[in-house]
Amino acid sequence: MTARSLRLRLTYWALAAVLIAFALAAIGMEFIVGRTVQRVALFDVEDQMRNLAGTIDIGPDDQLVIADEPKDPRFNQPYGGFYWQAGRKGQVELRSQSLWDQQLAWKPGLGKGEKVEFAGPNAITLLGEQETVIINTPSGEQKVDILVALEETQIEEARTEFLYAMAPSLAVLALALMGAVWMFLRFGLAPLDQLRTALGAVHDRQARLIEGDYPSEIQPLVDDLNALIVKRDSQLTSARARAGDLAHGLKTPLAVLDTIARELDRRGDQGIGDAIRAEVMRMDAHVRRTLAQARAGLAAARSTGEVDIAAPTRQLVSTMQRIAVQSGLVFTLTAPDSLVIPMDEADYMEICGNILDNARKWAGRQVNVSLVAGDGRVALTVMDDGPGLPDHETLDHVSRGRRLDEAVTGSGFGLAIVKDLVEAYDGSLDFDRSALGGLEVRVTLPYRGSL
């Protein structure tokens, strides 16, 4: 996939959306989990506060006593993270073993159940509450202050442990979302792949129009493309028809000019007649080539069929062999049993026939013909042992309709017409020095497979 790929762009945006969603989810989860863990921890503080408030009393000697100390093991471990103390009038009379030889500073004026921070042992911040209870004694009511606090680091540790416990679930969720993105791209963009395949079929002349059932969002595009294809075919037909009409319209004036040239010959102006006749022949060749181009363009644009070219090639080689039998020329053919290409059979017969006829005219004793298929292309190669193509000659002679040797009878447009037909079917025409010493003509065309 390239940087301009819609699939790649959607993948990037989907992944970005997933990452942003996970980032926001992580932030939200951390906040929610932090609040939840803190609330659970403070529930523990409240529970211990209730227990202490219910078990602390004042003894006969006016000393604070506790009937049942809290059972949480953190209270019994020095600096265990959970602390309590009780006292009167700003003094600490009872405290948990976790405070060891230290005490927490009282904070007067706190409301019941209010959670605040306290400075704990070793400069550690605590979070807890302070409450005042009233105890009846023989000498009257007395106020007892109770403080219960928990280290904030323990709350952070509990939050971290919870987040770590959630990490595997988040990873599974991420994989599930990635899989959902992949499924969305695979099945959501499948109609575009189907459309591309259908367009390829039109391009390869396997179909005239785009076919298939498409979603409502893509169907208007398919309809527009089909309308464009129909309009293109109509315009091409009109243009080729006008070219054909022009070529046919020139035939009569050319015939008149040829008659005038002969009349000049009879009057003794042979030089002028020959000059006119030469130009008439050249113009006539251009007319015939224009007609061939018009027919080739229409056939290629409209062709949606296919032809097995192995059989017609064998037929043409056999025909050329019979024509050249008296001159001792030998044709050899190497071809598979079947080769199918998307082309009109008459056009292929003209391509192959022109090339074989050109080889027959120039060859000395040998013409080798081969059909080879591979990499989606089929190559028709014709080699002869004639004089070949001079080093300074190029394909420009063919494209301009010039002959390679003016001494041989003919218009010189046979290979030019071959070139037009080949290019109309998305093929190519190449010339080279053959292994036999003469000319090698190679035609490559789209290959569909064997029957």
C-alpha positions as CSV (number, residue, x, y, z in Angstrom):
1,M,0.0,0.0,0.0
2,T,1.3,3.4,-1.0
3,A,1.0,6.7,0.9
4,R,-2.0,7.6,-1.3
5,S,-3.8,4.4,-0.5
6,L,-7.3,4.9,1.0
7,R,-6.9,1.7,2.9
8,L,-3.7,2.9,4.4
9,R,-5.2,6.3,5.3
10,L,-8.2,4.7,7.0
11,T,-5.8,2.3,8.8
12,Y,-3.8,5.3,10.1
13,W,-6.9,7.2,11.2
14,A,-8.5,4.1,12.8
15,L,-5.3,3.4,14.7
16,A,-5.0,7.0,15.8
17,A,-8.6,6.9,17.0
18,V,-8.0,3.7,18.9
19,L,-4.9,5.2,20.5
20,I,-6.7,8.4,21.5
21,A,-9.6,6.4,22.9
22,F,-7.2,4.2,24.9
23,A,-5.4,7.3,26.2
24,L,-8.6,8.9,27.3
25,A,-9.8,5.6,28.7
26,A,-6.6,5.2,30.7
27,I,-6.9,8.7,32.0
28,G,-10.5,8.2,33.0
29,M,-9.8,4.8,34.4
30,E,-6.9,6.1,36.5
31,F,-9.1,8.8,37.9
32,I,-12.0,6.5,38.6
33,V,-9.9,3.7,40.0
34,G,-8.0,6.2,42.1
35,R,-11.2,7.6,43.6
36,T,-12.6,4.1,44.1
37,V,-9.5,2.8,45.8
38,Q,-9.3,5.8,47.9
39,R,-12.9,5.5,48.9
40,V,-12.5,1.8,49.8
41,A,-9.4,2.7,51.9
42,L,-11.3,5.5,53.7
43,F,-14.1,3.0,54.4
44,D,-11.5,1.0,56.3
45,V,-10.6,4.2,58.2
46,E,-14.2,4.9,59.0
47,D,-14.7,1.3,60.2
48,Q,-11.7,1.4,62.5
49,M,-12.9,4.7,63.8
50,R,-16.2,3.2,64.7
51,N,-14.6,0.3,66.4
52,L,-12.3,2.5,68.4
53,A,-15.1,4.9,69.4
54,G,-17.0,1.9,70.7
55,T,-14.2,0.2,72.7
56,I,-12.4,3.2,74.3
57,D,-13.4,4.0,77.8
58,I,-12.1,5.8,80.9
59,G,-11.0,3.6,83.8
60,P,-11.4,4.1,87.6
61,D,-8.0,5.7,87.8
62,D,-9.1,8.2,85.2
63,Q,-6.9,6.7,82.5
64,L,-8.0,5.8,78.9
65,V,-8.4,2.2,78.3
66,I,-9.4,0.1,75.3
67,A,-11.4,-3.0,75.6
68,D,-10.5,-4.5,72.2
69,E,-7.6,-3.2,70.1
70,P,-8.1,-3.1,66.3
71,K,-7.1,-6.4,64.7
72,D,-5.5,-5.0,61.5
73,P,-1.9,-6.3,61.5
74,R,-0.7,-2.9,60.1
75,F,-1.5,-1.4,63.5
76,N,1.0,-3.8,65.2
77,Q,3.9,-3.3,62.8
78,P,6.2,-0.3,63.4
79,Y,5.5,2.3,60.7
80,G,3.1,-0.2,59.2
81,G,1.1,2.4,57.3
82,F,-2.0,2.4,59.4
83,Y,-2.2,4.4,62.6
84,W,-4.5,5.4,65.4
85,Q,-4.2,7.4,68.6
86,A,-6.5,8.6,71.3
87,G,-6.2,11.3,74.0
88,R,-7.7,14.2,75.9
89,K,-7.1,17.9,75.9
90,G,-4.5,17.7,73.1
91,Q,-2.5,14.9,74.8
92,V,-2.0,11.4,73.4
93,E,-2.7,8.7,75.9
94,L,-3.2,5.6,73.7
95,R,-1.7,4.9,70.3
96,S,-1.1,2.0,67.9
97,Q,2.2,0.1,68.0
98,S,2.7,1.3,64.4
99,L,3.3,4.8,65.6
100,W,6.2,3.4,67.8
101,D,7.5,6.4,69.8
102,Q,5.8,9.1,67.7
103,Q,2.5,10.8,67.7
104,L,0.3,12.6,65.2
105,A,-0.5,16.3,65.5
106,W,-4.2,16.9,66.4
107,K,-6.3,19.1,64.1
108,P,-9.0,20.9,66.1
109,G,-12.2,22.0,64.6
110,L,-12.8,19.1,62.2
111,G,-16.3,18.0,61.4
112,K,-17.4,14.4,61.9
113,G,-16.3,12.1,59.1
114,E,-14.2,14.8,57.5
115,K,-11.1,13.4,55.7
116,V,-7.9,15.5,55.9
117,E,-4.2,15.0,55.5
118,F,-1.9,14.5,58.5
119,A,1.8,14.6,58.8
120,G,2.9,11.1,59.6
121,P,6.1,9.4,60.8
122,N,9.2,10.0,58.7
123,A,7.5,12.9,56.9
124,I,5.0,10.6,55.2
125,T,1.6,12.1,54.3
126,L,-1.4,10.4,55.9
127,L,-5.1,10.6,55.0
128,G,-7.6,10.0,57.7
129,E,-10.2,11.5,60.1
130,Q,-10.4,12.8,63.6
131,E,-13.4,12.5,65.8
132,T,-14.3,13.5,69.3
133,V,-16.5,11.2,71.5
134,I,-18.1,11.9,74.8
135,I,-17.7,9.4,77.6
136,N,-19.8,9.6,80.8
137,T,-17.8,9.1,84.1
138,P,-18.8,9.5,87.8
139,S,-17.2,12.9,87.7
140,G,-19.1,13.9,84.6
141,E,-18.8,13.9,80.8
142,Q,-15.3,13.9,79.2
143,K,-14.3,14.4,75.6
144,V,-11.9,11.9,74.1
145,D,-10.2,12.6,70.7
146,I,-9.6,9.7,68.3
147,L,-7.5,9.9,65.2
148,V,-7.2,7.2,62.5
149,A,-5.1,7.7,59.4
150,L,-3.6,5.7,56.5
151,E,-0.5,6.4,54.5
152,E,-1.4,7.8,51.0
153,T,1.4,5.6,49.5
154,Q,-0.7,2.5,50.4
155,I,-3.6,4.0,48.5
156,E,-1.3,4.7,45.5
157,E,0.1,1.1,45.7
158,A,-3.5,-0.3,45.7
159,R,-4.4,1.8,42.7
160,T,-1.3,0.7,40.8
161,E,-1.9,-2.9,41.6
162,F,-5.5,-2.6,40.3
163,L,-4.3,-0.9,37.1
164,Y,-1.7,-3.6,36.5
165,A,-4.4,-6.2,37.0
166,M,-6.5,-4.4,34.4
167,A,-3.6,-4.2,31.9
168,P,-4.2,-7.7,30.4
169,S,-7.8,-7.0,29.9
170,L,-7.0,-3.7,28.2
171,A,-4.5,-5.5,25.9
172,V,-7.1,-8.0,24.9
173,L,-9.5,-5.1,24.2
174,A,-6.9,-3.4,22.1
175,L,-6.3,-6.5,20.1
176,A,-10.1,-6.9,19.6
177,L,-10.3,-3.3,18.4
178,M,-7.4,-3.8,16.0
179,G,-9.2,-6.9,14.7
180,A,-12.3,-4.9,14.3
181,V,-10.4,-2.3,12.3
182,W,-9.0,-4.9,10.1
183,M,-12.4,-6.5,9.5
184,F,-13.9,-3.1,8.8
185,L,-11.2,-2.3,6.2
186,R,-11.4,-5.8,4.7
187,F,-15.2,-6.0,4.3
188,G,-16.0,-2.3,4.2
189,L,-13.6,-1.6,1.3
190,A,-14.4,-4.9,-0.5
191,P,-16.9,-3.1,-2.9
192,L,-14.0,-0.9,-4.1
193,D,-11.9,-3.9,-4.8
194,Q,-14.9,-5.4,-6.7
195,L,-15.2,-2.2,-8.7
196,R,-11.5,-2.2,-9.5
197,T,-11.8,-5.8,-10.7
198,A,-14.8,-4.8,-12.9
199,L,-12.9,-1.9,-14.3
200,G,-10.0,-4.2,-15.1
201,A,-12.4,-6.5,-17.0
202,V,-13.5,-3.5,-19.0
203,H,-9.9,-2.5,-19.6
204,D,-9.0,-6.0,-20.7
205,R,-12.0,-6.2,-23.0
206,Q,-13.6,-9.0,-21.0
207,A,-16.7,-6.8,-20.5
208,R,-18.3,-3.8,-22.1
209,L,-19.6,-2.2,-18.9
210,I,-19.0,-2.4,-15.2
211,E,-21.1,-5.2,-13.8
212,G,-21.9,-6.3,-10.2
213,D,-24.1,-5.4,-7.2
214,Y,-22.7,-2.5,-5.3
215,P,-23.7,-0.6,-2.1
216,S,-25.9,2.5,-2.5
217,E,-23.0,4.8,-1.8
218,I,-20.9,3.3,-4.7
219,Q,-23.7,2.5,-7.2
220,P,-24.0,6.2,-8.4
221,L,-20.3,6.1,-9.2
222,V,-20.7,2.9,-11.1
223,D,-23.6,4.4,-13.0
224,D,-21.5,7.4,-13.9
225,L,-18.6,5.3,-15.0
226,N,-20.8,3.2,-17.2
227,A,-22.4,6.3,-18.7
228,L,-18.8,7.6,-19.4
229,I,-17.8,4.3,-21.0
230,V,-20.9,4.4,-23.3
231,K,-20.3,8.1,-24.2
232,R,-16.6,7.3,-24.9
233,D,-17.6,4.4,-27.2
234,S,-20.1,6.6,-29.0
235,Q,-17.6,9.4,-29.5
236,L,-15.0,6.9,-30.6
237,T,-17.4,5.4,-33.1
238,S,-18.3,8.8,-34.5
239,A,-14.7,9.9,-34.8
240,R,-13.7,6.6,-36.5
241,A,-16.7,6.9,-38.8
242,R,-15.8,10.4,-39.8
243,A,-12.2,9.3,-40.5
244,G,-13.5,6.4,-42.6
245,D,-15.9,8.7,-44.4
246,L,-13.0,11.0,-45.2
247,A,-10.9,8.2,-46.5
248,H,-13.7,6.9,-48.6
249,G,-14.4,10.4,-49.9
250,L,-10.8,10.7,-51.1
251,K,-10.8,7.5,-53.1
252,T,-12.8,9.0,-56.1
253,P,-10.5,12.1,-56.4
254,L,-7.5,9.8,-56.3
255,A,-8.9,7.7,-59.0
256,V,-9.5,10.8,-61.1
257,L,-5.9,11.9,-60.5
258,D,-4.6,8.5,-61.6
259,T,-6.7,8.7,-64.8
260,I,-5.2,12.2,-65.5
261,A,-1.7,10.8,-65.0
262,R,-2.3,8.1,-67.6
263,E,-3.7,10.7,-70.0
264,L,-0.6,12.8,-69.5
265,D,1.5,9.7,-70.4
266,R,-0.5,9.3,-73.6
267,R,0.2,12.9,-74.5
268,G,3.9,12.5,-74.0
269,D,4.2,14.1,-70.5
270,Q,5.4,10.9,-68.8
271,G,7.5,12.7,-66.2
272,I,4.6,14.7,-64.9
273,G,2.3,11.6,-65.1
274,D,4.8,9.6,-63.1
275,A,5.1,12.3,-60.4
276,I,1.3,12.5,-60.1
277,R,1.0,8.7,-60.1
278,A,3.6,8.4,-57.3
279,E,1.8,10.9,-55.1
280,V,-1.5,9.2,-55.9
281,M,0.0,5.9,-54.7
282,R,1.3,7.5,-51.5
283,M,-2.1,9.2,-50.8
284,D,-3.9,6.0,-51.6
285,A,-1.7,4.1,-49.1
286,H,-2.5,6.8,-46.4
287,V,-6.2,6.4,-47.2
288,R,-6.0,2.6,-46.8
289,R,-4.0,3.0,-43.6
290,T,-6.5,5.4,-42.2
291,L,-9.3,2.9,-42.9
292,A,-7.3,0.2,-41.2
293,Q,-6.7,2.4,-38.2
294,A,-10.4,3.2,-38.0
295,R,-11.3,-0.5,-38.2
296,A,-8.6,-1.4,-35.6
297,G,-9.7,1.2,-33.1
298,L,-13.3,0.2,-33.3
299,A,-12.5,-3.5,-33.1
300,A,-10.3,-3.0,-30.1
301,A,-12.7,-0.7,-28.3
302,R,-15.7,-3.0,-28.9
303,S,-14.0,-6.4,-28.6
304,T,-14.9,-8.3,-25.4
305,G,-14.3,-11.8,-26.8
306,E,-11.2,-13.9,-27.1
307,V,-9.5,-16.0,-29.7
308,D,-7.2,-19.0,-29.7
309,I,-4.4,-17.8,-31.9
310,A,-2.5,-21.1,-32.1
311,A,-4.8,-22.5,-34.8
312,P,-4.9,-19.4,-37.1
313,T,-1.1,-19.1,-36.8
314,R,-0.6,-22.7,-38.0
315,Q,-3.1,-22.0,-40.8
316,L,-1.2,-18.8,-42.0
317,V,2.2,-20.5,-41.8
318,S,0.8,-23.4,-43.9
319,T,-0.6,-21.0,-46.4
320,M,2.7,-19.1,-46.7
321,Q,4.6,-22.4,-47.1
322,R,2.4,-23.4,-50.1
323,I,2.9,-19.9,-51.7
324,A,6.7,-20.1,-51.3
325,V,7.2,-23.8,-52.1
326,Q,8.6,-23.1,-55.6
327,S,11.2,-20.7,-54.3
328,G,12.5,-23.3,-51.8
329,L,11.6,-21.2,-48.8
330,V,11.0,-23.2,-45.6
331,F,8.7,-22.0,-42.8
332,T,9.0,-23.6,-39.3
333,L,6.6,-23.0,-36.5
334,T,7.0,-23.5,-32.7
335,A,3.8,-23.0,-30.8
336,P,1.7,-24.6,-28.0
337,D,-1.6,-26.3,-28.7
338,S,-3.6,-23.3,-27.4
339,L,-3.0,-19.7,-26.6
340,V,-6.0,-17.4,-25.9
341,I,-5.8,-13.6,-26.2
342,P,-8.5,-10.9,-26.0
343,M,-8.6,-9.9,-29.6
344,D,-10.8,-10.0,-32.7
345,E,-9.7,-13.0,-34.9
346,A,-9.7,-11.0,-38.1
347,D,-7.3,-8.4,-36.6
348,Y,-4.9,-11.1,-35.4
349,M,-5.0,-12.8,-38.9
350,E,-4.1,-9.4,-40.4
351,I,-1.3,-8.8,-38.0
352,C,0.2,-12.3,-38.4
353,G,-0.5,-12.4,-42.2
354,N,1.3,-9.1,-42.8
355,I,4.4,-10.1,-40.8
356,L,4.6,-13.5,-42.5
357,D,4.1,-12.0,-45.9
358,N,6.8,-9.4,-45.2
359,A,9.2,-12.3,-44.2
360,R,8.3,-14.3,-47.3
361,K,9.2,-11.3,-49.5
362,W,12.6,-10.8,-47.9
363,A,13.7,-14.2,-46.7
364,G,16.3,-16.3,-48.6
365,R,15.8,-19.9,-47.5
366,Q,14.4,-19.9,-43.9
367,V,11.6,-18.3,-41.8
368,N,11.2,-19.3,-38.2
369,V,7.9,-18.5,-36.4
370,S,7.3,-19.0,-32.7
371,L,4.5,-18.3,-30.2
372,V,5.6,-18.0,-26.5
373,A,3.5,-17.1,-23.5
374,G,4.7,-15.8,-20.1
375,D,4.2,-13.0,-17.5
376,G,0.8,-12.2,-18.8
377,R,2.0,-11.6,-22.4
378,V,2.2,-13.7,-25.5
379,A,5.0,-13.1,-28.0
380,L,4.7,-13.8,-31.8
381,T,8.3,-13.8,-33.2
382,V,9.1,-14.1,-36.9
383,M,12.7,-14.4,-38.0
384,D,14.1,-14.6,-41.5
385,D,17.5,-14.9,-43.2
386,G,17.0,-12.0,-45.5
387,P,19.0,-8.7,-45.6
388,G,17.5,-7.6,-42.3
389,L,17.0,-4.1,-41.0
390,P,19.9,-1.7,-41.7
391,D,21.5,-0.4,-38.5
392,H,20.3,3.1,-39.2
393,E,16.7,2.1,-39.8
394,T,14.3,2.5,-36.9
395,L,10.6,2.0,-36.1
396,D,10.1,5.5,-37.4
397,H,9.9,4.0,-40.9
398,V,7.0,1.9,-39.8
399,S,5.2,4.6,-37.8
400,R,5.4,7.0,-40.8
401,G,4.4,4.3,-43.3
402,R,7.8,4.4,-45.1
403,R,9.1,1.3,-46.8
404,L,12.4,-0.3,-45.8
405,D,13.4,-0.9,-49.5
406,E,11.7,0.8,-52.4
407,A,12.8,-2.0,-54.8
408,V,10.2,-4.4,-53.6
409,T,6.6,-4.2,-54.9
410,G,4.1,-2.9,-52.4
411,S,2.9,0.2,-50.6
412,G,5.1,-0.2,-47.6
413,F,2.2,0.1,-45.2
414,G,1.8,-3.5,-44.2
415,L,3.9,-3.3,-41.0
416,A,2.5,0.2,-40.3
417,I,-1.0,-1.3,-40.2
418,V,0.4,-4.1,-38.0
419,K,1.7,-1.5,-35.6
420,D,-1.6,0.3,-35.5
421,L,-3.5,-2.9,-34.8
422,V,-1.0,-4.1,-32.2
423,E,-1.1,-0.8,-30.3
424,A,-4.9,-0.7,-30.4
425,Y,-4.9,-3.9,-28.4
426,D,-2.3,-2.6,-25.8
427,G,0.5,-4.6,-27.5
428,S,4.0,-3.6,-28.8
429,L,5.9,-4.2,-32.0
430,D,9.7,-4.5,-32.0
431,F,12.4,-5.1,-34.6
432,D,15.8,-6.6,-34.2
433,R,18.5,-8.5,-36.0
434,S,17.5,-12.2,-36.1
435,A,19.6,-15.2,-35.2
436,L,19.3,-16.2,-38.9
437,G,21.0,-13.0,-40.0
438,G,17.9,-11.2,-41.3
439,L,15.0,-9.3,-39.6
440,E,13.3,-10.3,-36.4
441,V,9.8,-9.0,-35.9
442,R,8.3,-9.5,-32.4
443,V,4.7,-8.7,-31.5
444,T,3.7,-8.9,-27.8
445,L,0.0,-8.9,-26.8
446,P,-2.0,-9.4,-23.5
447,Y,-2.3,-13.1,-22.6
448,R,-5.3,-14.6,-21.0
449,G,-4.4,-18.3,-20.8
450,S,-4.9,-21.6,-22.6
451,L,-8.3,-23.1,-23.5
